[in-house]
């Protein structure tokens, strides 16, 4: 799939997310579809090879596999969990915004989509919902992927010392809202840009 096609799919997934949140009740089924749509949006945004981080241990595994990431038993992991991204989107879509700020966000998104859509008709019928722009901005700001070993991924699943659960679906309790690698630092996983 070309980068232009991936971006068109990205916008459609973002539109689906906004429509789900605004027009359907929150049920197990809609939450499942919401998580799927956000995950697919992040996949299309980053592309097949858009994984900018890896743990030191994952780098060693990849090198032993001839420098090929796929098929060497590593986990492709969202630095900021998809569940957290979904919760952030739901909060943003539910928040009040001025008509002016929504119109500005929609103008930015419209200009971006025109530049990205190279296939005629790819965005025909796209909803005029300005809150889609909020979804696009949040997913873009929150998407970073990393390669981890299975053992490191298990560290994220382990219960925290305070008994508050794991970090597999959430960020650490003291997260500053900016550092996408905070979960890895908290679990003492050495993750670096690749």
C-alpha angles and dihedrals in degrees: 000000000000123000090247091054091047090053092050089052089047091058092047092050089050090050089050091052093051093046092048093052096044102039109030131059118252105260134147089263096050091044090053092050090045091054090047093050093049091047091050091047090055091047093051092044094054098036127212095306100029099120107123100177139054136172118249089246092051089051089056091051091049092049090051087052092057095266094298115131099193118080099017097107098258127139122238102218135187107236088211106039118246089234090058092047090051092051090050091050093049090051092048095048091047093050122096117254130180117253088241095055091047091049091051091049090049092050090052091048093047091052091047093049093049089054092047101044107086096157112080113245095010091127099032110138093019109161116257091222108138092204088072085076089061090053091049092050095048095046092047092049094044103043118103124136130203137188113235135174118248089251091054092047087053089056088062089052094051119105116260117248090248090058093244096129132257135309095236092105103021145041124255117282093249096046113148093213092243113066107081091193095056095110091055093048090048090054092042094245110151104225122177139177114269 
